[in-house]
Amino acid sequence: MAARFYVPVSYTIGKTIALPEKTAHHASRVLRMREGDSAVLFDGQGNEAQVKLHFFADRTEAEIVSVAQSNNESPLEVTLIQALVSQEKLDWILEKTTELGVKRIIIAPTERSVTKLDEKRLTKRLEQWKKTVQAACEQCGRSFFSEVIYSPTIQKALEIGQSELNVLLAPGSSANLVFPSNGTSITFAVGPEGGFSDREIELAREMGYRSALLGPRVLRTETAGLTAIAIAQWQLGDFQN
């Protein structure tokens, strides 16, 4: 697969674009690309451009050869409501769920969340989360960004995150994860390391969320969502193809 770079500009065949400094450095110094090499630019909104790279002493230019719309988004719209956990775990979750084709990721503090964010740290974290999604899209071939939202409360996250099917992944549940045969959207809610509190589980149930179990073993917070999403993509999304 050709190298991919996020460059959010308008793409027109025949136009030449000067790559941002960091992108140019990555192409020439990290990937060791050379004059005339092909690459793909994308804008995070589904637009892609096939380009040829031209290297100069003071800049790197991309000559647009063709323009197209991305066609590799899953037909299943998946939302992940993820309890606030450590930055290391969140980076992993954001990267892997983006690769799995998630449309929205809503991050919210819960009663048992250990990590806390004040307004200053939240602003920096949001920037970091979006960069993580960008890098994942460059790697996996997506041209649409997963939307990253921070909700101040789990109740608000459960409200705005609802889909056709809403599932709360809870180790104490007695019900297995079951999908309808023709669903087009699904939401998974995943708790922190200590799980959702009884109050949060009851709140989710009152809002129409089904509690479900992923097999006989207790999965970590950074594993549970990924597992559920992969199963959903196999059952209702584009993994079955």
C-alpha positions in Angstrom: 0.0 0.0 0.0 1.3 3.5 -0.9 2.3 5.8 1.9 -0.6 7.9 3.1 -0.5 11.4 4.6 -3.2 13.6 6.1 -3.2 16.9 4.2 -6.5 18.7 4.7 -6.7 20.9 1.5 -8.9 20.9 -1.6 -7.7 18.3 -4.2 -7.7 19.2 -7.9 -6.1 17.0 -10.6 -2.9 18.7 -11.9 -2.5 20.9 -8.9 0.7 20.9 -6.9 0.6 21.1 -3.1 3.5 21.9 -0.8 3.5 19.3 2.0 3.5 20.5 5.6 7.0 20.4 7.2 6.4 17.5 9.5 4.8 15.5 6.7 7.6 16.3 4.3 10.2 15.2 7.0 8.3 11.9 7.5 8.2 11.2 3.8 11.9 11.9 3.1 13.7 11.1 6.4 11.6 8.4 8.0 10.1 6.6 5.0 13.1 7.4 2.7 10.9 8.2 -0.2 12.5 9.5 -3.4 11.7 11.7 -6.4 8.7 10.6 -8.3 7.5 8.1 -5.6 3.7 7.7 -5.4 1.7 8.5 -2.2 -1.9 9.1 -1.1 -3.2 12.3 0.5 -6.5 12.4 2.4 -8.4 15.1 4.2 -10.2 13.1 7.0 -13.6 13.7 5.3 -13.4 10.9 2.7 -11.5 12.6 -0.1 -8.3 11.1 -1.4 -5.6 12.2 -3.9 -3.1 10.0 -5.7 0.1 12.0 -6.0 3.7 12.0 -7.1 6.2 13.5 -4.8 8.9 16.0 -5.8 11.7 16.8 -3.5 13.6 20.1 -3.3 16.1 21.6 -1.0 13.6 23.7 0.9 10.3 21.9 0.3 8.5 18.8 -0.8 5.7 19.0 -3.3 2.8 16.6 -4.2 1.6 16.6 -7.7 -2.0 15.4 -7.8 -2.6 12.7 -10.4 -6.1 11.6 -9.5 -8.9 12.3 -7.0 -11.4 9.9 -5.5 -13.8 9.3 -2.7 -12.9 6.6 -0.1 -15.0 3.4 -0.4 -13.7 1.3 2.5 -15.9 2.6 5.4 -18.0 -0.1 7.1 -21.7 -0.2 6.4 -22.1 -0.7 10.2 -22.0 2.5 12.2 -20.3 1.7 15.5 -20.1 4.0 18.5 -17.8 3.2 21.4 -18.5 4.8 24.8 -15.2 4.3 26.6 -14.7 5.1 30.3 -11.9 7.5 31.0 -8.7 5.5 31.6 -5.0 6.2 31.5 -3.5 8.0 28.5 -1.5 4.9 27.5 -4.6 2.7 27.4 -6.7 5.3 25.6 -4.1 5.8 22.9 -4.2 2.0 22.3 -8.0 2.0 22.3 -8.3 4.9 19.9 -5.7 3.5 17.5 -7.2 0.0 17.4 -10.9 1.0 17.2 -10.1 3.4 14.4 -8.5 0.5 12.6 -11.6 -1.5 13.2 -13.8 1.2 11.5 -15.5 2.8 14.5 -17.4 5.9 13.6 -17.6 7.6 17.0 -15.6 7.3 20.2 -17.2 9.0 23.3 -14.9 9.2 26.3 -16.5 9.9 29.7 -15.4 9.7 33.4 -17.2 7.1 35.5 -17.5 6.6 39.2 -14.5 4.1 39.2 -12.3 6.0 36.8 -8.9 6.6 38.4 -7.8 9.2 35.8 -9.0 12.7 36.2 -8.9 15.6 33.8 -9.1 19.3 34.4 -9.9 21.7 31.6 -6.3 22.5 30.8 -5.3 18.8 30.6 -8.5 18.0 28.7 -7.6 20.4 25.9 -4.2 18.8 25.5 -5.7 15.3 25.6 -8.3 16.1 22.9 -5.5 17.2 20.6 -3.5 14.1 21.4 -6.5 11.8 20.8 -7.2 13.4 17.4 -3.5 12.9 16.4 -3.7 9.3 17.4 -6.8 8.8 15.2 -5.0 10.6 12.4 -2.0 8.3 12.6 -4.2 5.3 12.7 -6.1 6.4 9.5 -2.7 7.0 7.7 -1.7 3.4 8.6 -4.9 1.5 8.0 -6.2 3.2 4.9 -9.2 5.0 6.2 -9.9 8.5 4.8 -12.7 9.3 7.3 -11.6 10.1 10.9 -13.3 8.5 13.8 -15.0 11.3 15.7 -13.6 11.7 19.2 -16.0 13.3 21.8 -15.4 14.0 25.4 -18.5 13.9 27.6 -18.4 15.4 31.1 -20.6 12.6 32.5 -21.4 9.0 31.7 -25.1 9.8 31.7 -24.6 12.4 28.9 -22.4 9.9 27.0 -25.1 7.2 27.2 -27.7 9.8 25.9 -25.7 11.1 22.9 -24.2 7.7 22.0 -27.4 5.7 21.4 -27.8 3.7 18.2 -30.3 1.1 17.0 -28.8 -1.4 19.4 -27.2 -0.3 22.7 -25.0 -2.7 24.6 -23.4 -2.3 28.0 -20.5 -4.7 28.4 -20.7 -5.9 32.0 -18.8 -8.9 33.4 -21.6 -9.6 35.8 -24.2 -10.0 33.1 -25.9 -13.3 32.4 -26.8 -12.5 28.8 -24.4 -13.3 25.9 -23.8 -10.7 23.2 -26.4 -11.3 20.4 -26.9 -9.2 17.3 -30.0 -8.7 15.1 -29.8 -10.0 11.6 -30.2 -6.6 9.9 -28.8 -3.9 12.2 -27.0 -0.9 10.8 -25.8 0.9 13.9 -24.6 -0.3 17.3 -23.2 1.3 20.5 -20.9 -0.5 23.0 -20.3 1.0 26.4 -17.2 -0.1 28.2 -16.3 0.6 31.9 -13.0 1.4 33.5 -10.7 -1.1 35.2 -13.1 -1.6 38.1 -16.1 -1.9 35.8 -19.3 0.2 35.9 -20.9 0.8 39.3 -24.3 -0.7 40.1 -25.8 2.8 39.8 -24.3 3.3 36.3 -25.5 -0.1 35.1 -29.0 0.6 36.3 -28.9 4.0 34.7 -27.9 2.4 31.4 -30.7 -0.1 31.6 -33.2 2.6 32.2 -32.0 4.3 29.0 -32.5 1.1 27.0 -29.0 -0.4 27.1 -28.8 -4.2 27.2 -26.1 -5.7 29.6 -24.1 -8.4 27.8 -21.2 -10.7 28.5 -18.2 -11.5 26.2 -17.6 -15.1 27.0 -16.5 -16.8 30.3 -13.4 -14.7 31.0 -13.2 -11.1 32.3 -11.6 -8.9 29.7 -9.6 -5.8 30.4 -11.1 -2.4 29.6 -8.8 -2.0 26.6 -9.7 -5.5 25.3 -13.5 -5.7 25.8 -14.5 -2.9 23.3 -12.1 -4.2 20.6 -13.4 -7.7 20.9 -17.1 -6.6 20.7 -16.4 -4.3 17.8 -14.6 -7.1 15.8 -17.4 -9.5 16.4 -19.9 -6.8 15.3 -18.0 -6.1 12.1 -17.9 -9.9 11.4 -21.7 -10.3 12.0 -23.0 -7.0 10.5 -20.2 -5.1 9.0 -17.6 -5.6 6.3 -15.4 -8.3 7.9 -17.7 -11.0 6.6 -16.6 -10.1 3.0 
